[in-house]
Amino acid sequence: MKTGKQVLHILLAAWVGMAAAQAAQTQSEISSFAFVQEDGSLKVAGYLIRLYGIYIPPTQQICYTFINPAPCGPRASLALEFKISGDFVHCIPWANNPDGSITASCSSGNEDLSLWMLQSGWAVALPDAPVEYWALEKIARAKGIGIWGIPVDVIPRRR
């Protein structure tokens, strides 16, 4: 039978362990306002972040002239920009890339950005992406939305 003092020490150690684990998790998350780059990557808190499991192929450049100054860029990047505009982006890093960028799962407004880009038809699933990503890409392709609604010969896949 444990004494009250032993139970208190056990509870205190458990609490310290949970606090340390939570602090480590918080440090690994990258959160801030995001700036969408032309290639669909994000600049978040000074880090260049590529969304996990997807590739955003280059699309036609357009400008939205109803906004001043008029934002211009590839259609897929502009769609992502409008999705996250004004929201904090929270990213959980998966890997560091040779070019210095970070591959991460990012969300905005409690919505996973990789999944949103696939559902909206603005991205393709990478070969190592989860099966769910491939299914969402096929659904968007069948609906003819996003890049699948643009007449092109070949959508290049990033390897």
C-alpha positions as CSV (number, residue, x, y, z in Angstrom):
1,M,0.0,0.0,0.0
2,K,1.4,3.4,-1.0
3,T,1.4,6.3,1.4
4,G,-0.2,9.6,0.6
5,K,3.3,11.1,0.2
6,Q,4.3,8.4,-2.4
7,V,1.0,9.0,-4.3
8,L,1.7,12.7,-4.3
9,H,5.2,12.1,-5.7
10,I,3.8,9.8,-8.4
11,L,1.1,12.3,-9.4
12,L,3.6,15.2,-9.4
13,A,6.0,13.2,-11.6
14,A,3.2,12.3,-14.0
15,W,2.2,16.0,-14.2
16,V,5.8,17.1,-14.9
17,G,6.1,14.5,-17.6
18,M,2.9,15.5,-19.3
19,A,3.9,19.2,-19.1
20,A,7.3,18.4,-20.7
21,A,5.7,16.4,-23.5
22,Q,3.2,19.2,-24.2
23,A,6.0,21.8,-24.3
24,A,8.0,19.6,-26.7
25,Q,4.9,19.3,-28.9
26,T,4.2,23.0,-28.8
27,Q,7.8,23.8,-29.8
28,S,7.6,21.5,-32.9
29,E,4.4,23.3,-34.2
30,I,4.9,26.2,-36.5
31,S,2.1,28.7,-36.2
32,S,1.7,32.2,-37.7
33,F,0.2,34.1,-40.5
34,A,1.1,32.5,-43.8
35,F,2.2,34.0,-47.1
36,V,1.5,31.8,-50.2
37,Q,4.4,31.6,-52.7
38,E,3.9,31.2,-56.4
39,D,4.6,27.5,-56.3
40,G,2.0,26.9,-53.6
41,S,4.4,26.6,-50.7
42,L,3.9,28.7,-47.6
43,K,6.1,31.1,-45.7
44,V,5.1,30.7,-42.0
45,A,7.1,32.3,-39.2
46,G,10.1,32.6,-41.5
47,Y,10.0,28.9,-42.6
48,L,9.3,27.7,-46.2
49,I,6.7,25.0,-45.9
50,R,5.5,22.5,-48.5
51,L,2.2,20.9,-47.8
52,Y,2.4,17.2,-46.9
53,G,1.4,14.6,-49.5
54,I,0.5,16.9,-52.3
55,Y,2.0,18.6,-55.3
56,I,0.6,21.8,-56.7
57,P,1.2,21.9,-60.4
58,P,1.8,25.2,-62.2
59,T,-1.4,26.7,-63.6
60,Q,-2.3,29.7,-65.7
61,Q,-1.4,33.1,-64.2
62,I,-4.5,35.2,-63.5
63,C,-5.2,38.5,-61.7
64,Y,-8.1,39.4,-59.5
65,T,-8.8,42.9,-60.5
66,F,-11.7,43.4,-58.1
67,I,-9.2,43.7,-55.2
68,N,-6.7,46.5,-54.8
69,P,-3.8,46.0,-55.3
70,A,-4.8,43.2,-57.7
71,P,-3.3,39.8,-56.6
72,C,-1.8,37.9,-59.5
73,G,-0.4,34.4,-59.7
74,P,-1.1,30.8,-60.6
75,R,-4.7,29.9,-60.0
76,A,-3.9,27.1,-57.5
77,S,-1.8,29.5,-55.4
78,L,-4.5,32.2,-55.4
79,A,-7.1,29.6,-54.3
80,L,-4.9,28.7,-51.4
81,E,-4.3,32.4,-50.6
82,F,-8.0,33.0,-50.5
83,K,-8.6,29.9,-48.3
84,I,-6.1,31.0,-45.6
85,S,-6.4,34.8,-45.8
86,G,-6.7,36.4,-42.4
87,D,-6.3,33.1,-40.5
88,F,-3.4,31.7,-38.5
89,V,-1.9,28.6,-40.1
90,H,-0.7,25.8,-37.8
91,C,1.8,23.4,-39.2
92,I,3.2,20.1,-37.8
93,P,6.5,19.3,-39.5
94,W,7.1,15.9,-41.0
95,A,10.5,16.3,-42.7
96,N,13.3,18.7,-43.6
97,N,13.9,18.9,-47.3
98,P,17.4,19.2,-49.0
99,D,16.4,22.7,-50.3
100,G,15.9,23.9,-46.7
101,S,12.1,23.8,-46.9
102,I,10.0,21.8,-44.4
103,T,7.3,19.3,-45.4
104,A,4.4,19.7,-42.9
105,S,0.7,19.1,-42.3
106,C,-0.9,22.5,-42.1
107,S,-4.4,23.6,-41.1
108,S,-6.3,26.8,-41.2
109,G,-9.5,27.3,-39.4
110,N,-9.5,23.6,-38.3
111,E,-9.3,22.4,-41.9
112,D,-6.3,20.5,-43.3
113,L,-4.9,22.5,-46.2
114,S,-3.6,19.4,-48.1
115,L,-7.0,17.8,-48.0
116,W,-8.7,21.1,-49.0
117,M,-6.4,21.6,-52.0
118,L,-7.2,18.0,-53.1
119,Q,-10.9,18.3,-52.6
120,S,-11.0,21.6,-54.5
121,G,-9.0,20.1,-57.3
122,W,-5.9,22.3,-57.0
123,A,-3.4,19.6,-56.2
124,V,-2.4,16.1,-57.0
125,A,-1.5,13.4,-54.5
126,L,2.2,12.4,-54.3
127,P,3.2,8.8,-54.7
128,D,3.7,8.3,-50.9
129,A,0.5,10.1,-49.9
130,P,-2.2,8.3,-47.9
131,V,-4.9,6.5,-49.8
132,E,-7.4,9.1,-48.7
133,Y,-5.4,11.8,-50.7
134,W,-5.6,9.6,-53.9
135,A,-9.3,9.2,-53.5
136,L,-9.9,12.9,-53.1
137,E,-7.8,13.6,-56.2
138,K,-9.9,11.1,-58.2
139,I,-13.1,12.7,-57.0
140,A,-12.0,16.2,-58.0
141,R,-10.8,14.9,-61.4
142,A,-14.2,13.2,-61.9
143,K,-16.0,16.5,-61.0
144,G,-13.7,18.5,-63.4
145,I,-12.9,21.1,-60.8
146,G,-9.7,23.1,-60.1
147,I,-6.8,22.0,-62.3
148,W,-9.0,19.2,-63.7
149,G,-11.3,21.9,-65.3
150,I,-8.4,23.5,-67.1
151,P,-7.7,22.1,-70.6
152,V,-4.2,20.7,-70.5
153,D,-2.5,17.8,-72.1
154,V,-0.5,16.5,-69.0
155,I,-0.5,17.5,-65.4
156,P,3.1,17.0,-64.3
157,R,3.7,15.0,-61.1
158,R,6.5,15.9,-58.7
159,R,8.8,13.1,-57.8
